[in-house]
Amino acid sequence: MKMKKNVATLFIAFAAIFALCSVALANNYEPVPYSSLYLDGCGASLRAKGNGEMAVDVVVDSVGKADKVGIREIYVEELKDGKWYFYESLDAVDHPEFYEYNTYCYVNTIKFDGVPGRYYRVTITAYAKKGNGSDTLDHTTDKTLCT
């Protein structure tokens, strides 16, 4: 009886993790498929929240259970005169919440302040580590108008 209860609990936990990753990926953007020993893919979407606040919705999927999974950096660019220019960089060194440990995926929304009326895009650097190996993958969002 105890064994059946443990198996049922484990099954429910895996189902919840899978559902969380799947729901997050359905947030109006396509994940970038990738094939490596560590990263299965990633997705990012940029949206305006109003009052100059921007939100980056991020999903990173590892291959199997990773020791560490998340994003190393969010590189923000602003569109001026038809060209993209550096605006700011958010780095995992300063944001430990950019990583999860001993899990299959990373799902988070990261906010930054923009200037209403200007367009922004972000490039995330997804990261997964297992044992002595790791991999990264960059993904750039479409441009989004800050409101």
C-alpha positions in Angstrom: 0.0 0.0 0.0 2.8 2.4 0.9 4.6 1.7 -2.4 1.4 2.5 -4.4 1.1 5.8 -2.5 4.7 6.7 -3.3 4.3 5.9 -6.9 1.1 7.9 -7.1 2.7 10.9 -5.4 5.7 10.7 -7.8 3.3 10.5 -10.8 1.4 13.5 -9.7 4.6 15.5 -9.1 5.8 14.7 -12.7 2.4 15.6 -14.1 2.4 18.9 -12.3 5.9 19.8 -13.6 5.0 18.9 -17.2 1.7 20.9 -17.0 3.6 23.9 -15.6 6.1 23.9 -18.5 3.4 23.3 -21.1 1.1 26.0 -19.9 4.0 28.5 -19.8 5.0 27.7 -23.3 1.5 28.3 -24.6 1.8 32.0 -23.7 1.6 33.3 -27.3 5.1 32.4 -28.3 6.9 29.5 -29.9 9.6 27.7 -28.0 13.0 27.4 -29.8 13.6 23.6 -30.2 17.1 22.6 -29.5 18.9 19.3 -29.3 21.8 18.9 -27.0 22.7 16.7 -24.0 21.5 19.4 -21.6 19.0 21.8 -23.3 15.7 20.7 -24.9 14.7 24.3 -25.9 13.6 27.7 -24.6 11.1 30.4 -25.2 10.7 34.0 -24.4 8.0 36.6 -24.9 8.2 40.4 -24.2 5.1 42.3 -23.2 4.3 45.8 -22.0 2.5 46.0 -18.6 1.9 49.8 -18.7 3.5 52.8 -16.9 6.8 51.9 -18.5 7.0 48.5 -17.1 8.0 45.6 -19.4 7.8 41.9 -18.6 9.8 39.0 -20.1 8.1 35.6 -19.8 10.8 32.9 -20.0 10.7 29.1 -20.2 13.8 26.9 -20.4 13.5 23.1 -20.8 16.3 20.8 -19.9 16.9 17.3 -21.2 16.0 15.2 -18.1 16.5 16.5 -14.6 19.2 19.2 -14.6 21.4 20.2 -11.7 20.9 23.9 -12.7 18.6 25.4 -15.3 17.6 28.9 -16.1 18.9 32.0 -17.8 22.4 33.5 -17.6 21.5 36.9 -19.0 18.7 39.1 -20.4 20.2 41.5 -22.9 17.7 44.4 -23.5 17.9 46.6 -26.7 16.0 49.7 -27.6 15.1 50.7 -31.2 16.3 54.2 -32.2 16.3 55.6 -35.7 15.8 52.1 -37.2 18.8 50.6 -35.3 19.0 48.4 -32.2 21.1 49.8 -29.3 22.1 48.4 -25.9 19.6 49.5 -23.2 20.5 47.3 -20.2 21.6 43.8 -19.2 20.3 41.7 -16.4 22.8 39.1 -15.3 22.3 35.9 -13.2 25.3 37.0 -11.1 23.1 39.8 -9.7 19.8 37.9 -10.0 20.0 34.4 -8.3 16.3 34.0 -9.1 17.3 33.4 -12.7 18.1 29.7 -11.9 16.3 26.7 -10.5 18.1 23.6 -9.2 17.4 19.8 -9.6 14.5 20.3 -11.9 13.4 19.8 -15.5 12.4 23.4 -16.4 12.7 27.0 -15.5 9.6 29.3 -15.8 9.7 32.9 -14.7 8.6 36.5 -15.5 11.3 39.1 -15.2 10.4 42.8 -15.2 12.4 45.9 -16.3 11.6 49.6 -16.8 11.4 51.0 -20.2 10.4 54.4 -21.7 6.8 54.6 -22.9 6.6 55.1 -26.7 9.8 53.2 -27.4 10.3 49.8 -28.8 12.3 47.1 -27.0 13.5 43.5 -27.7 15.4 41.1 -25.4 17.8 38.3 -26.0 17.9 35.6 -23.3 20.7 33.2 -22.8 19.2 29.9 -21.7 21.4 27.6 -19.6 21.3 24.0 -18.4 24.0 22.1 -16.4 24.1 18.4 -15.5 27.2 16.9 -13.9 30.3 18.4 -15.5 28.6 19.4 -18.7 26.4 22.4 -19.7 25.0 24.2 -22.7 23.6 27.6 -23.6 21.1 28.8 -26.2 20.2 32.4 -27.2 16.7 33.5 -28.1 15.6 37.0 -29.2 12.0 38.2 -28.9 10.1 40.3 -31.3 10.0 44.0 -30.8 7.4 45.3 -28.3 6.2 48.9 -27.8 6.5 50.1 -24.2 3.3 51.7 -22.9 
